[in-house]
Amino acid sequence: MKNVLITGGAGFIGSNFIRHILVKYPDYRITNLDKLTYCGNLDNLKDIEANKNYRFVKGDIADPRAVNELVRGVDVILNFAAETHVDRSIKDPAGFVRTNVFGTYTLLEAAKAGGAKLFVQISTDEVYGSISKGAFTESSPISPNSPYSAAKAGGDLLARSYFVTHGLPVIITRSSNNFGPYQYPEKVIPLFVTNLLDGGKVPLYADGSNVRDWLFVADNCEAIDAVMHKGRAGEVYNIGGGNEITNMELTRALLKLLDKGEECIEFVKDRPGHDKRYALDISKVKALGWKPRHDFKGALELTVDWYAKNRSWWEKLKTKY
């Protein structure tokens, strides 16, 4: 598995994963294909751009010519490329369908033709929809509630179909909400942190009672690594952090870390179709020998500190939205 194609590697999780792989497996050769949309940022990988085993290619996963050329001789394809922001998907779903569905299809066709040994589809717990009690297992039915999650579910189903129909070795990972360094500041944690660092307010949906499970990005990278090397083709693996809290609890934790009061909270109208709660059963991925290493409090402190020390990284990004 030494020749690895990573799509969407200039984004948040993809860039963290590339760094993880190059450190842990210094003989692996990584090709990073990224379209560099607004949240794709080559600054995320400045520290490794000179690595002799890394190369960047600007391109679109929905472009067969670009993809077909790159998959030749590749052992593993990991598809991180996706449009991901729920609010944007509600306003303009077309790009989400193009990238998350048609782009995944284009990659799968190329992987099939090129004889890839493994295709890892990086997905989200949001494809399951909302759950009031208990936790989703990998056999839970998918019931997406936003154009974003519906498009991701479409990509997942295509990936599964290529395993069943064509025998393409496919694995799907579905993770809970990631956070950590290099996350584009439209997402809730970096948005709230950077707003507070700028002396602004934080927009909290409805009453803040929606529940999310938070997963530190480094832990997710280690889990994807375990799945890539030890996972079984045709399977889905849920990846979660075991850190279920309400959005209000998250907001108060960030306010405390930044020494701010609740007068900084601005309650805003709830998002249409806003899922109430996500929760994942992660026993299957734990059986591969993985478990999250970071406690939530410490990882959140590390994340806040990173944004405080890297103002120049996020200030120019906030002008894009």
Secondary structure per residue as TSV (DSSP state, phi and psi in degrees):
chain	resnum	aa	ss	phi	psi
A	1	M	-	360.0	40.6
A	2	K	-	-86.5	-21.9
A	3	N	E	-102.6	111.3
A	4	V	E	-122.7	128.0
A	5	L	E	-104.1	122.2
A	6	I	E	-115.7	123.1
A	7	T	E	-99.3	144.5
A	8	G	T	72.3	26.1
A	9	G	T	-76.5	-5.2
A	10	A	T	-92.7	-0.2
A	11	G	S	-86.6	-169.1
A	12	F	H	-65.9	-64.7
A	13	I	H	-70.9	-40.6
A	14	G	H	-60.3	-42.5
A	15	S	H	-68.3	-38.5
A	16	N	H	-64.4	-36.5
A	17	F	H	-69.8	-41.6
A	18	I	H	-58.6	-46.2
A	19	R	H	-60.4	-42.8
A	20	H	H	-60.0	-46.4
A	21	I	H	-65.8	-43.7
A	22	L	H	-66.5	-30.1
A	23	V	H	-76.1	-44.4
A	24	K	H	-78.3	-34.3
A	25	Y	-	-126.2	76.8
A	26	P	T	-64.2	-13.3
A	27	D	T	-94.3	-3.2
A	28	Y	-	-74.2	145.8
A	29	R	E	-108.1	121.2
A	30	I	E	-110.9	126.9
A	31	T	E	-109.5	127.5
A	32	N	E	-109.8	110.1
A	33	L	E	-101.0	119.5
A	34	D	E	-145.6	138.8
A	35	K	-	-77.2	-18.6
A	36	L	-	58.3	55.2
A	37	T	-	-71.5	-172.3
A	38	Y	T	-56.0	-30.2
A	39	C	T	-100.4	0.3
A	40	G	-	-85.0	127.9
A	41	N	-	-141.7	112.7
A	42	L	G	-67.2	-18.0
A	43	D	G	-63.1	-22.3
A	44	N	G	-63.9	-20.0
A	45	L	G	-124.5	20.3
A	46	K	G	-57.0	-34.0
A	47	D	G	-73.0	-15.1
A	48	I	G	-121.9	4.7
A	49	E	T	-65.1	-20.5
A	50	A	T	-92.1	-0.4
A	51	N	-	-62.9	129.0
A	52	K	T	-64.9	-19.9
A	53	N	T	-98.2	14.1
A	54	Y	E	-127.0	136.9
A	55	R	E	-141.6	147.1
A	56	F	E	-108.8	136.5
A	57	V	E	-127.8	123.6
A	58	K	E	-81.8	123.4
A	59	G	-	-175.8	168.6
A	60	D	-	-108.2	129.3
A	61	I	T	-66.4	-15.4
A	62	A	T	-88.3	3.8
A	63	D	-	-101.6	104.9
A	64	P	H	-57.6	-36.1
A	65	R	H	-64.5	-43.3
A	66	A	H	-66.2	-42.2
A	67	V	H	-72.7	-45.8
A	68	N	H	-58.6	-37.4
A	69	E	H	-67.8	-36.5
A	70	L	H	-80.7	-23.6
A	71	V	H	-80.8	-12.7
A	72	R	T	-61.4	124.6
A	73	G	T	78.6	6.6
A	74	V	-	-85.8	137.1
A	75	D	S	-84.0	-45.9
A	76	V	E	-131.2	137.7
A	77	I	E	-115.9	126.2
A	78	L	E	-116.5	118.3
A	79	N	E	-97.4	91.5
A	80	F	-	-88.9	-15.6
A	81	A	-	-64.3	127.2
A	82	A	-	-169.9	149.8
A	83	E	-	-84.6	130.2
A	84	T	-	-125.7	-14.8
A	85	H	-	-85.3	118.7
A	86	V	H	-58.4	-46.1
A	87	D	H	-58.5	-42.3
A	88	R	H	-65.2	-35.3
A	89	S	H	-67.3	-29.7
A	90	I	H	-70.9	-39.7
A	91	K	H	-77.4	-35.8
A	92	D	-	-149.0	82.2
A	93	P	-	-75.6	-14.7
A	94	A	H	-57.0	-46.2
A	95	G	H	-64.2	-30.2
A	96	F	H	-69.5	-40.9
A	97	V	H	-66.4	-41.6
A	98	R	I	-62.5	-50.2
A	99	T	I	-76.8	-50.5
A	100	N	I	-75.5	-27.1
A	101	V	I	-104.8	-63.7
A	102	F	I	-65.8	-37.2
A	103	G	I	-63.6	-41.6
A	104	T	H	-64.1	-42.3
A	105	Y	H	-57.7	-45.1
A	106	T	H	-61.6	-42.4
A	107	L	H	-64.4	-42.4
A	108	L	H	-63.2	-41.4
A	109	E	H	-61.6	-43.0
A	110	A	H	-66.8	-40.1
A	111	A	H	-63.5	-40.4
A	112	K	H	-64.3	-46.7
A	113	A	H	-68.6	-33.2
A	114	G	H	-88.9	-4.7
A	115	G	T	71.0	36.1
A	116	A	-	-59.5	142.4
A	117	K	S	-80.3	-20.8
A	118	L	E	-160.2	139.1
A	119	F	E	-124.9	117.7
A	120	V	E	-107.6	115.8
A	121	Q	E	-93.1	115.5
A	122	I	E	-88.3	115.8
A	123	S	E	-127.0	-161.5
A	124	T	E	-139.4	152.6
A	125	D	G	-66.7	-15.8
A	126	E	G	-66.6	-16.9
A	127	V	G	-66.5	-22.3
A	128	Y	G	-77.8	-19.3
A	129	G	-	87.1	-153.6
A	130	S	-	-103.3	150.6
A	131	I	-	-136.9	129.9
A	132	S	S	-83.4	-35.0
A	133	K	S	-138.3	155.3
A	134	G	S	74.2	-156.8
A	135	A	-	-145.7	149.3
A	136	F	B	-72.8	136.1
A	137	T	-	-102.3	173.0
A	138	E	T	-65.5	-19.1
A	139	S	T	-94.8	1.4
A	140	S	S	-64.7	143.7
A	141	P	-	-66.0	148.2
A	142	I	-	-89.6	139.8
A	143	S	-	-149.7	68.3
A	144	P	-	-67.8	147.4
A	145	N	-	-119.5	0.5
A	146	S	S	-130.5	158.8
A	147	P	H	-57.4	-35.1
A	148	Y	H	-60.8	-55.2
A	149	S	H	-67.4	-31.3
A	150	A	H	-66.4	-40.0
A	151	A	H	-67.4	-39.2
A	152	K	H	-65.0	-40.4
A	153	A	H	-62.2	-38.7
A	154	G	H	-60.8	-42.4
A	155	G	H	-64.1	-40.8
A	156	D	H	-60.5	-45.0
A	157	L	H	-66.6	-38.1
A	158	L	H	-61.9	-44.1
A	159	A	H	-60.0	-44.9
A	160	R	H	-60.9	-41.8
A	161	S	H	-64.2	-32.9
A	162	Y	H	-72.1	-26.9
A	163	F	H	-70.9	-48.6
A	164	V	H	-69.2	-45.3
A	165	T	H	-81.2	-42.8
A	166	H	H	-110.2	-6.6
A	167	G	-	74.2	15.9
A	168	L	-	-68.3	126.9
A	169	P	-	-68.8	103.5
A	170	V	E	-120.0	136.7
A	171	I	E	-127.6	141.7
A	172	I	E	-116.6	129.9
A	173	T	E	-109.3	141.1
A	174	R	E	-128.7	110.8
A	175	S	E	-107.6	158.4
A	176	S	-	-80.0	-172.5
A	177	N	E	-62.6	118.3
A	178	N	E	-85.0	153.0
A	179	F	E	-150.6	160.6
A	180	G	S	144.9	-170.5
A	181	P	T	-61.9	148.2
A	182	Y	T	73.9	16.5
A	183	Q	-	-84.0	129.8
A	184	Y	-	-57.1	133.3
A	185	P	T	-78.2	30.3
A	186	E	T	-95.8	-18.6
A	187	K	S	-75.7	157.1
A	188	V	H	-60.0	-47.9
A	189	I	H	-67.2	-53.4
A	190	P	H	-65.4	-30.6
A	191	L	H	-63.6	-48.6
A	192	F	H	-65.1	-43.7
A	193	V	H	-62.7	-48.3
A	194	T	H	-69.4	-35.6
A	195	N	H	-60.4	-45.6
A	196	L	H	-67.8	-38.1
A	197	L	H	-63.1	-28.4
A	198	D	T	-89.3	2.9
A	199	G	T	81.2	16.6
A	200	G	-	-97.7	-170.5
A	201	K	-	-102.2	167.7
A	202	V	E	-116.0	126.2
A	203	P	E	-82.8	110.5
A	204	L	E	-106.6	123.3
A	205	Y	E	-66.1	134.2
A	206	A	T	51.5	-126.2
A	207	D	T	-101.8	5.9
A	208	G	S	76.5	17.5
A	209	S	-	-90.2	-5.5
A	210	N	-	-64.2	141.2
A	211	V	E	-109.3	135.2
A	212	R	E	-132.3	150.7
A	213	D	E	-99.3	127.5
A	214	W	E	-104.6	135.8
A	215	L	E	-127.4	121.2
A	216	F	E	-67.3	135.5
A	217	V	H	-59.8	-34.3
A	218	A	H	-63.9	-36.0
A	219	D	H	-67.7	-39.4
A	220	N	H	-64.2	-40.6
A	221	C	H	-60.5	-41.6
A	222	E	H	-66.1	-36.3
A	223	A	H	-67.7	-43.2
A	224	I	H	-63.1	-38.7
A	225	D	H	-58.7	-46.4
A	226	A	H	-62.3	-42.4
A	227	V	H	-65.3	-41.6
A	228	M	H	-60.8	-39.0
A	229	H	H	-97.2	-23.9
A	230	K	H	-124.5	-9.6
A	231	G	-	-71.8	164.5
A	232	R	-	-105.8	130.8
A	233	A	T	-57.8	141.7
A	234	G	T	88.9	-2.9
A	235	E	-	-102.8	159.0
A	236	V	E	-109.7	141.4
A	237	Y	E	-128.1	119.3
A	238	N	E	-79.1	138.9
A	239	I	E	-128.9	116.7
A	240	G	-	-136.6	165.4
A	241	G	-	-99.8	-12.3
A	242	G	S	70.2	30.2
A	243	N	-	-122.8	68.5
A	244	E	E	-79.6	119.4
A	245	I	E	-144.0	159.4
A	246	T	E	-77.0	160.8
A	247	N	H	-63.1	-31.4
A	248	M	H	-66.5	-43.1
A	249	E	H	-62.0	-41.0
A	250	L	H	-61.2	-46.0
A	251	T	H	-60.1	-45.2
A	252	R	H	-64.5	-35.8
A	253	A	H	-64.0	-41.1
A	254	L	H	-69.0	-40.4
A	255	L	H	-59.7	-42.2
A	256	K	H	-64.3	-44.7
A	257	L	H	-63.0	-29.7
A	258	L	T	-103.7	10.3
A	259	D	T	56.6	48.1
A	260	K	-	-119.2	157.4
A	261	G	-	-100.3	170.7
A	262	E	G	-70.5	-6.9
A	263	E	G	-66.4	-13.1
A	264	C	G	-82.0	-6.5
A	265	I	E	-83.6	130.3
A	266	E	E	-117.4	107.8
A	267	F	E	-74.6	130.9
A	268	V	E	-124.2	163.0
A	269	K	-	-58.7	139.7
A	270	D	-	-64.8	152.2
A	271	R	-	-73.9	140.7
A	272	P	T	-59.9	135.4
A	273	G	T	66.5	25.4
A	274	H	-	-67.3	115.4
A	275	D	-	-63.6	136.9
A	276	K	-	-77.2	-42.3
A	277	R	B	-153.3	139.2
A	278	Y	-	-118.3	144.5
A	279	A	-	-158.1	138.5
A	280	L	B	-122.1	139.1
A	281	D	-	-85.9	118.8
A	282	I	-	-111.5	20.3
A	283	S	H	-62.7	-30.5
A	284	K	H	-67.7	-44.7
A	285	V	H	-73.2	-29.4
A	286	K	H	-63.5	-30.7
A	287	A	T	-65.7	-15.4
A	288	L	T	-83.9	-2.8
A	289	G	T	100.3	9.3
A	290	W	-	-102.7	148.2
A	291	K	-	-155.4	153.1
A	292	P	-	-64.4	135.0
A	293	R	-	-94.5	-20.9
A	294	H	S	-100.9	131.0
A	295	D	-	-78.0	151.8
A	296	F	H	-62.6	-45.7
A	297	K	H	-59.1	-48.5
A	298	G	H	-65.3	-40.1
A	299	A	H	-67.6	-36.2
A	300	L	H	-67.4	-40.7
A	301	E	H	-61.2	-44.4
A	302	L	H	-60.4	-42.0
A	303	T	H	-65.3	-46.8
A	304	V	H	-60.5	-42.4
A	305	D	H	-63.4	-38.3
A	306	W	H	-63.2	-44.3
A	307	Y	H	-68.3	-34.4
A	308	A	H	-65.0	-34.8
A	309	K	H	-88.8	-9.2
A	310	N	-	-125.0	46.6
A	311	R	H	-57.3	-39.8
A	312	S	H	-63.1	-29.3
A	313	W	H	-67.3	-45.5
A	314	W	H	-92.8	-20.9
A	315	E	H	-61.3	-42.4
A	316	K	T	-73.0	-25.3
A	317	L	G	-72.6	-33.6
A	318	K	G	-69.0	-10.8
A	319	T	G	-80.7	-7.7
A	320	K	G	-88.6	-7.4
A	321	Y	-	-143.3	360.0
